[in-house]
Amino acid sequence: MQSGSKKQVDVVRLNADIAAASVELLSAHCAADRVRLQYSPKEVASFADPKALKRAITSSEAVYRFFAEVAAQMVEHREGKGA
């Protein structure tokens, strides 16, 4: 949502969506840990299916960018309330 937008946020739905995403992210984190604990980054880069690996990398980068932006907004929100 853009800053200054007049869109009403359904807070209950938002929190349910965040809770569901949190569970799915935990599952993805566990899957990545299984790979990380069994194979070195060099082995993954050398032997994994390139298309599947690229999809995983692209997805993880998108998730990181989104939540980094959310984290920055949380800091701004906290600082704005404390001022």
C-alpha positions as a printed NumPy array, in Angstrom:
array([[  0.   ,   0.   ,   0.   ],
       [  1.327,   3.417,  -0.939],
       [  1.895,   6.03 ,   1.728],
       [ -1.064,   8.379,   2.035],
       [ -3.411,   5.922,   0.363],
       [ -7.099,   6.076,   1.284],
       [ -7.449,   2.266,   1.09 ],
       [ -8.945,   0.77 ,   4.257],
       [ -6.914,  -2.112,   5.659],
       [ -8.719,  -5.239,   6.857],
       [ -6.517,  -5.762,   9.928],
       [ -7.986,  -9.151,  10.838],
       [ -7.366, -10.45 ,   7.308],
       [ -3.885,  -8.91 ,   7.244],
       [ -2.912, -10.617,  10.504],
       [ -4.316, -13.955,   9.295],
       [ -2.34 , -13.617,   6.058],
       [  0.849, -12.776,   7.989],
       [  0.318, -15.77 ,  10.285],
       [ -0.145, -18.079,   7.278],
       [  2.892, -16.607,   5.524],
       [  4.929, -17.074,   8.69 ],
       [  4.137, -20.8  ,   8.742],
       [  4.988, -21.164,   5.049],
       [  8.236, -19.219,   5.505],
       [  9.201, -21.444,   8.434],
       [  8.624, -24.468,   6.215],
       [ 10.794, -22.941,   3.47 ],
       [ 13.464, -22.108,   6.03 ],
       [ 13.499, -25.731,   7.224],
       [ 13.751, -26.986,   3.634],
       [ 16.682, -24.661,   2.959],
       [ 18.367, -25.805,   6.183],
       [ 18.048, -29.449,   5.112],
       [ 19.855, -28.631,   1.864],
       [ 22.401, -26.386,   3.627],
       [ 23.271, -29.059,   6.184],
       [ 23.705, -31.789,   3.603],
       [ 25.454, -29.982,   0.739],
       [ 28.042, -27.234,   0.391],
       [ 27.171, -24.111,  -1.608],
       [ 29.684, -25.294,  -4.227],
       [ 27.885, -28.648,  -4.565],
       [ 24.51 , -26.926,  -4.863],
       [ 25.808, -24.523,  -7.511],
       [ 27.528, -27.324,  -9.422],
       [ 24.929, -30.096,  -9.35 ],
       [ 21.457, -28.68 ,  -8.65 ],
       [ 18.996, -28.253, -11.487],
       [ 19.762, -24.718, -12.693],
       [ 16.123, -23.809, -13.353],
       [ 14.924, -24.996,  -9.938],
       [ 17.863, -23.294,  -8.242],
       [ 17.205, -20.001, -10.063],
       [ 13.514, -20.137,  -9.028],
       [ 14.523, -20.71 ,  -5.403],
       [ 17.021, -17.849,  -5.493],
       [ 14.548, -15.484,  -7.181],
       [ 11.835, -16.345,  -4.652],
       [ 14.117, -15.91 ,  -1.665],
       [ 15.366, -12.559,  -2.979],
       [ 11.795, -11.314,  -3.46 ],
       [ 10.815, -12.379,   0.059],
       [ 13.906, -10.693,   1.466],
       [ 13.224,  -7.424,  -0.391],
       [  9.588,  -7.314,   0.769],
       [ 10.317,  -7.997,   4.435],
       [ 13.331,  -5.644,   4.448],
       [ 10.98 ,  -2.904,   3.252],
       [  8.45 ,  -3.852,   5.955],
       [ 11.21 ,  -3.758,   8.588],
       [ 12.271,  -0.287,   7.431],
       [  8.659,   0.889,   7.628],
       [  8.396,  -0.515,  11.163],
       [ 11.424,   1.552,  12.195],
       [  9.919,   4.675,  10.609],
       [  6.581,   3.982,  12.316],
       [  8.234,   3.533,  15.74 ],
       [ 10.359,   6.646,  15.32 ],
       [  7.325,   8.652,  14.217],
       [  5.383,   7.63 ,  17.307],
       [  8.272,   8.463,  19.625],
       [  8.781,  11.938,  18.212]])
